[in-house]
Amino acid sequence: MRAWHFTEMPYPNIPPFDELKNTRVTIPSRLFDPKIGADLYNRYLDEHCIADELGLDIMLNEHHASASCLDSCVPLPAAILARQTTKARILILGNPVANRGEPVRIAEEMAMIDCISRGRLDVGFVRGVPTEINPANSNPTLTNDRLWEGIDLAMRAWTTHDGPFNYEGRFWHKRAVNIWPRPYQQPHPPVWITGSTDRENVRKVAQHGFTFATFLQPYENTRSLFDEYRKHYVDAGVPHQGGTAFLPLVFTADSDTEAEQGAQELLWYIRSNKTEPQFKNPPGYASIALNVQALQGKFAGRTEAVRQQGLDYMMEQGILIAGTPDKVTARIRKFYDQVGGFDHLLMMQQAGHLDHQRTVRSMTLFAKEVYPRIMDLPPAVASRTPEPALAE
């Protein structure tokens, strides 16, 4: 198992949630102080560099018009960390290709970062969360189709080396695609997809041999999604790397009291996602079947209901893992068994007002006292194939 350090780079210095209609989409930028923001950006980058020194991998993501995530352009911190780190793999999870106008530009950006890092990049593609439909002015009924066509175009750009090719798709029409540079890893960096509760999308991820990741879901939901992935992965017989990944909130502490305090602060992330209904589920983004299942409570890990739950529920479901090193180890192993195994632990180890000192202490305890006891957990899909070959 590989372990990845993650923070959404939050801006927690906002009014209390009960004084705001939204913490996304319409939250006014006058609440952002650039001086505080500068300190936070540099602090979060420092923590990623510390993760590299501790032997952890690094995960980054991107959101827009949101106080919970200051990373609005994920290639920028990825490029910085490609130069400032030496060992960690750098996972972008992910590029919102469905909402960006130019997949070829994404392919170029990722190839350049892969070269700067000397082949340490993992590339994730995402459809984009529902709240980003409005800022992107996207048609919610088309974002899933745009996601898969954008991936196809980017991958063809990475793997075509004999000069320009023409691309005629539904959404993109390119006369001469010929990216420079090409990726350092050949045929391309490992590819990840996340955020889908749609079984058809899970099937596609598996059949392409991509890594599938899901976030903050109760263990029964996670098990169902992972089982669906594993079934189609085996059926497809794809020779790619594949694998499954789960993201919980994680806090490791010297005592139970400190662990509970840190865990409560991490819950800021779940409670901060305050969004009005028209932004939360734009018409056409989710299928009718998924909307029916949501009304039946099938996705309780990502709904208002779970945000009202306390620490005990979060811990029981595996959404949050906190405690002393012994307890964190035991809880990860328990969740691993509950979901039938998984290959990557994506850890949100910082959120809200959790300060630098306690974040680094938690990261350090995990890296030194927990990680050595879970890294030998066997792959849940197939053994990781050798890293992609380097460019000749």
N, C-alpha and C positions, 0 to 999 in steps of 0.2 A: 504494500500500500504506500502511496505517496501522499504527503501532507502539504497543503498549500496555505500560506498566510494571505488573508484578505481583509480589507476594509473598503467600504463604499466612499471613503473620504467625506464623511458628513460635515455639515455646517450646523452645529447644534445650538448656536447662539441666536435662537429665534424666540418669539413670544410663546407662552404656554399653548399647548395644542388646543385647549378650549377657547382660545382667543382667535384661532385661525379657521377659515373655512377649508383651506387646502394647504398641505405642505408641498404640493406639486402643482404644476401647470400654471396656476394663477398667483402663486405666492410672489409678492412684489420684490424686485431685486434691490429696492432701497433698504431691505433688511440685511443685505450682505455688506459687510465692512471689508473692503479690499485689504486692509492691513491685517485684520484677523485671518482673512482667507490666505494671504501670503504665508503667514506663520503655519497655518494648517497644512497647506500643500507641502511645504518643506518638511514638516513633521512627519506626514504620512509617507513621503518618499524615504525619509531616514529610517522609518520602521520597516519598510520593504528591504532596505539595504541590510538592516539588522537580521531580518529573516534569512537573507542570503548567507550571512555570516554564521547563522545558527544551523544551517543545513536544511532549511525549509524552502520549498518552491514558492512562487509568487503568483497570485491571481489578481487581475484588474478587471473592472467593468466600466460601463458608461451609461449615464442617464442624463436627462435634459429637464430644465425648468424644475429643479428639485433641490430642496435643502438637505435631503438625505444623501446626496451624492454630488460632490463637487467635481468629479471626473466627468466632464462633458465631452471629452475628446480623447478616447482611450489610447490612440497611437502615441500621443505626446508623452505621458508617463512611461509607457512601454519603451519608447526610444531612449528616454533618460536612463531607465533601469537597465536596458540592454548594455549601456556603456558603463554604468556605475557598479553593476554586480558582475560576479565571475562564475558562479556555480549554479545558481537557481534556474530552473526552467521558468519561463514567463508566460503565463496563460492569460490571453485576452478573451474574456467571456462576457460580452463578446462585441463583435462588430455588428451594429444594427443595419445589416445590408438591405432589409426591406424598406427602411426609411431613408437610406442614403441614395443619392442619385447616381453614384458611379462605382460599381463593383470593381472596375479595372483599377481605379485609384486605390481601393482597399487592397487589391492584390499587390500593387506597387508598394504601398506602405508596409504591408506585412513582410514582403520580400526584403525590403531594406532593413527592417528591424531584425529579421532572421539573420541577415548578414552581419549587422553590428554586433549581435549577441553570439555570433559564431555557432548558430544552430541550436539556440536554446528556446525558441519560440513555439508555443502551442497556440493555434488560431481557432477561436470560437466565433461562430456566427449565430446571431439571434434575430428573432422577428421584431423585437421591441415590445415593451410592456404596453398595455392598453392606454395608460395615461400619456403616452408619447405620440399617440395618433393625432391629437389636437395640435401640439407644437410643430409636428412634422407636416401637418396638413395632408396626411395620407388617407387613402381609401381603406378603411378597416377590412373590407371584404377581400382585398387583393394582397394584403401583406404576406400571407403564407405562401402564395404562389411566387411573389417577388423574392421571398427568402430563398426558395430552392433554385429559382433561375439565377439569382445573384451568386449563389454558391457555385453553380455549374460554370458560370462565366469566369469567376475568380480562379477556379481550379484549372480550367482550360488555359487561362493566362499563365499560371504557374508551370504548367507541364508542356507547353508548346515552345520549342526552342529553335525552330527552323525558320524563323521570320514571321511576318504578320499573318494572321488568320482573320477571316470574316466571321462575324457572329450575328445571326438573325434570330432573335427570340421574340417572346411576346412583349416584353417590357424594354429590352435593350437591343439596339441595332448598331453594330460596330463594323466599320469598314476595314480597319487595320489594327488589330490588337497585337502588340509586340512589346511586352514589358521589359524594362531594364531597371534594376537588376532582377535576376531570377533568384529564387530562394536558396539559401545555403544548404538546407536539408532537401534531399531528393527522394522521391519526386516532388514532395511538398511537405511543409510542417504538419504535425498531427492536427486533425480537425475535430472540434467539439461542437455539440449543439445542446442548448439548454432550454428550460422553461416550458416544456410542452406537457400538457395533460391529455393531449389528443393522441389516441392510440395509433392513428394513421401516421402521424408524424414520428412517433416512437419507432414504428416499423421502418420508416424511411431512414432514420438515423442508423438503425441496426444494419439494414441492408447495404448502406454505404460504408459500413465499417468505421463510423465516427464514434467518438466517445459521447455518451449521453449523461447529462448532469441534471439533477433536480434540486430545488432549494426549499428548505424549511417546511417540508411535508411531514406529517405524522408517519410513523413507520409502516402502517398498513398501506397507506397510499404509495409510499416509496417502494415497498415490496411489490405491489401490483405493477407499477411502472417498470421496475427492474426486471420482473418476470417477463413482461411483454417484450422488452428489449432483448433479453437473453434468448427467448424463443425464436425471434426472427433472426437474430445474429447467427445462431446455430443453423437454422434452416437455410440461410443465404450462403453459408460456408465462405464468407468473405475473408480474404487473407490479410486484412488491415489490422490495425492495433486494437481499435474498439475499447470497450470498458465502460464502467459506470462510475458516477461521482455523486456525492451528496454534500450539501452545504448546510451545516447547523451553526448556531452561535456557540462559541467555545471560550471558556475562561478557566484557566488553571491557576490555582492559588496555593499558598502555604498552609491555609487553614480553611475549615468549612465556613467560618464567618466571613472571611475575605472572599471566598468563592461566591457566596450568596450576594454579597454587595456588588461584586463585579458582574454577576449574572443579571442582576436587576438593571444595571446600567446598560448592558448589551440589549436588553429588551426595548430600549429606546428606539431601536431600528424598527421593530415590529409595530410599536405604538405610534411611530412618527408617520406612518403611511396613511395620512388622513386625506381622503380624496372624495370629492362629490360624485354621486352616481353617474352623471353624464360623462365623466372622464374615466371612470373605473371600468366600465363595460360598454364601449361604444357599439352601436348596432352593427352586426356583421363581423365583429372581431372574433367572437366565439361562435361555434355552431349551435344550432338549436338543441342538439343532444347534450352538448356540454353545459349549456345554460340550464337545462332541466336537471342534470346531475348536480350542478352547483346549488340549485334551489333545494335539492334533497340532502345537502350537506356533505356531498362526496369529496369536496376539496376544502375541508375544514381548516387545513393548515395555512391557508392563504386568505381567509375571510375575516370579516369583522368579528365573528364569533370567537376566533382564536385570540384576537387581540384583547379580549376581555378576560382571558384565562390567566391564572396565576402561574407562579414559578413551578409548582409541582406538576401541573399539566404539561408545561413545556418540557420539563425534564423527562417525564414519563414517556412522552411521545418521541423523544429524540430530537426535537426542534432546537433544544438548548442542552449543551453538555458542559457541566461545570462541577468543580470540586478540587480536591487535592489530586496530585498526580496519580495515586492509586485508584481513586474513584473515577477520574476522567478515563483512565485506561480501561477500567471495568465497563464503564458506560459505552465507550466506543465499541468494545468487543461485543457487548450485548446487542447494540444496534446492528452491528455487522451480522450477527446471527439472525436477528429478527427480519432483516431484509434479504437474506440469502446471499450475503456478501456484497462487497463493492470494492472498487479499485483505487479511488481517490477521495481523500477527505479534504474538502474545501472549507476552511475555518474562518468564519467572520470573528476575528479576535479583538476587534475594536469597533465601537459604535457609540454614537451620542457623545456624552461628556466624559467617557472613560479616558483618563489622562495618559500621557506618554509613559510615565514611570510604571504604572500598573500594567499597561499594555505590554511593555517590554518584559516585565517580570513574568507575566502569564505566558508570553511567547517562549521565554527562556526555559521555564519549568516544563512546558510541553516538549520543546525540542530535546531537552536533556534527559527528562525522566519519563515521558510518555511515548514519544516517537520510537525510541529503540524497542519498545514492547509491543508495538502494533505494526511496524513496517514489514514484519514477516508474515502478516496475514495474506493468505494466498489470493491470487487473482480470481475474480468471480466469473469472468467470461472466458478468457484464454490468457495464456502467458503473454506478457508484453513482448512484442516482436522487437528486434534490434532497432535502435534509433534510425530514423531515415538517413540514407546515405548522404554524404556531403557532395556538393557540386564538384565535378571534375575540373 
